[in-house]
Amino acid sequence: MKEEPFLFNRPLIIGHRGFPAQYPENTLVSFEAAVGAGVGMIELDVTLSRDAEVVVIHDDTLDRTTNGTGAVDSHTLPQLRKLDAGGWFHKKFSGEKIPTLDEVVDTLVDKAMINVEIKPSATGSRSYVELIVEKTLAAVETRDVHQRILISSFDPEILKAVAGAQRHPEIALLLEEAIGEGALALAKDLGAVSIHPNMDTLETETVDRVRCRRLFVFPYNVDSEKKIFHALKMGVDGIFVDDPVMAIMCYQNR
């Protein structure tokens, strides 16, 4: 059962991993800065630790955004919490931790909507899909915040598992390729509320076609003023941005 309604002010400015233009991505300080800048939604990525806790990090490995090394899922949550997830960006953010999904929801769900992107398993494990969907939905169910959450993934199997739950937030289909009829059919079958395409694949005619299917269009990779103005001109419903301040200024000056 989906929750109704999915309400937002258009265009929805979405802080992609928070405010990564100025803060270390997928950290509480980054999310709080995005909310402070005025976004209507923050986006984050989740995967599982070795002890099956839902942690917020984009990559399968720790090397790029922490002072740790190796696969995320080879570390327990206590091990991950000892790592520095901010110092790689700037020394003033040293000490920032890898958050859990529970922490982010508890801290921010009353301030902004949250787009939870569930990352596919690095190994393609079916048990991973079942477990991370179960754990993610439990975080939402426990707090009864379904109307404040949007769950997205590039992996159709993950979205099918979410859609198969008795109660779940709205669903969004992420795409790397241009939106075709296959993607539109899949989104309909899933009961998705939105499609999230790469901005570089998007055209006005495509936006119109998706809207005719009663789906919202939230492109990602909207990472320059030129792209922001172009996306707004095309009439998209929202944009994923790395710099919310720039995006809001572009919207105000469009």
Long-range contacts (C-beta under 8 A, 24 or more apart in sequence): 1-166, 1-167, 1-168, 2-168, 2-169, 2-170, 2-171, 2-191, 2-193, 3-146, 3-147, 3-167, 3-168, 3-169, 3-170, 4-147, 5-147, 6-147, 6-150, 6-170, 6-193, 7-147, 8-40, 8-41, 8-113, 8-238, 9-40, 10-237, 10-238, 11-231, 11-232, 11-236, 11-237, 11-238, 11-239, 11-251, 12-40, 12-41, 12-218, 12-237, 12-238, 12-239, 13-38, 13-39, 13-40, 13-41, 13-238, 13-239, 13-241, 13-244, 13-247, 13-248, 13-251, 14-39, 14-40, 14-41, 14-42, 14-43, 14-115, 14-218, 14-238, 14-239, 14-240, 14-241, 15-39, 15-41, 15-42, 15-43, 15-112, 15-241, 15-244, 16-43, 16-220, 16-240, 16-241, 16-242, 17-43, 17-44, 17-45, 17-58, 17-242, 18-42, 18-44, 19-242, 19-243, 19-244, 20-242, 21-242, 21-243, 21-246, 22-243, 23-89, 23-93, 24-65, 24-85, 24-86, 24-88, 24-89, 24-90, 24-93, 24-96, 25-58, 25-65, 25-89, 26-56, 26-57, 26-58, 26-65, 26-85, 26-98, 26-99, 27-85, 27-86, 27-93, 27-96, 27-97, 27-98, 27-99, 28-96, 28-97, 28-99, 28-103, 28-104, 28-107, 29-86, 29-93, 29-96, 31-104, 31-107, 31-108, 32-107, 32-108, 34-112, 34-244, 35-108, 35-111, 35-112, 37-244, 37-245, 37-248, 38-244, 38-248, 39-112, 39-244, 40-112, 40-113, 40-238, 41-112, 41-113, 41-114, 41-115, 41-150, 41-238, 42-104, 42-108, 42-112, 42-113, 42-114, 42-115, 43-114, 43-115, 43-117, 43-240, 44-101, 44-104, 44-114, 44-115, 44-116, 44-117, 45-117, 45-119, 46-101, 46-116, 46-117, 46-118, 46-119, 46-132, 46-136, 47-72, 47-73, 47-118, 47-119, 47-132, 48-72, 48-73, 48-128, 48-131, 48-132, 48-135, 49-73, 49-75, 49-76, 49-77, 49-80, 50-74, 50-75, 50-76, 50-79, 51-76, 51-77, 52-131, 52-135, 53-77, 53-100, 53-135, 54-100, 54-101, 54-102, 54-132, 54-135, 54-136, 54-139, 55-80, 55-98, 55-99, 55-100, 55-101, 56-98, 56-99, 56-100, 56-101, 56-104, 57-85, 57-98, 58-119, 60-119, 60-122, 64-88, 66-98, 71-122, 73-122, 101-135, 101-136, 101-139, 102-139, 105-139, 105-140, 105-143, 105-145, 105-149, 106-143, 109-143, 109-145, 109-148, 109-149, 110-148, 113-148, 113-149, 113-150, 114-148, 114-149, 114-150, 115-149, 115-150, 115-151, 115-152, 115-172, 116-149, 116-150, 116-151, 116-152, 117-151, 117-152, 117-153, 117-174, 118-151, 118-152, 118-153, 118-155, 118-158, 118-162, 119-153, 120-153, 120-154, 120-155, 120-158, 126-157, 129-155, 129-157, 129-158, 129-161, 130-161, 132-158, 133-158, 133-161, 133-162, 133-165, 136-162, 137-162, 137-165, 137-167, 137-168, 140-168, 140-169, 141-167, 150-193, 150-194, 152-196, 156-186, 156-190, 159-190, 159-192, 160-190, 163-190, 163-191, 170-194, 172-196, 172-218, 174-220, 175-201, 177-201, 178-202, 178-206, 179-206, 179-209, 179-210, 184-209, 184-210, 184-213, 184-215, 187-213, 187-215, 188-213, 194-218, 194-237, 196-220, 196-240, 199-227, 199-231, 199-239, 202-231, 202-234, 202-236, 203-234, 204-233, 204-234, 204-235, 207-234, 207-235, 207-236, 208-235, 211-235, 222-247, 225-250, 229-254
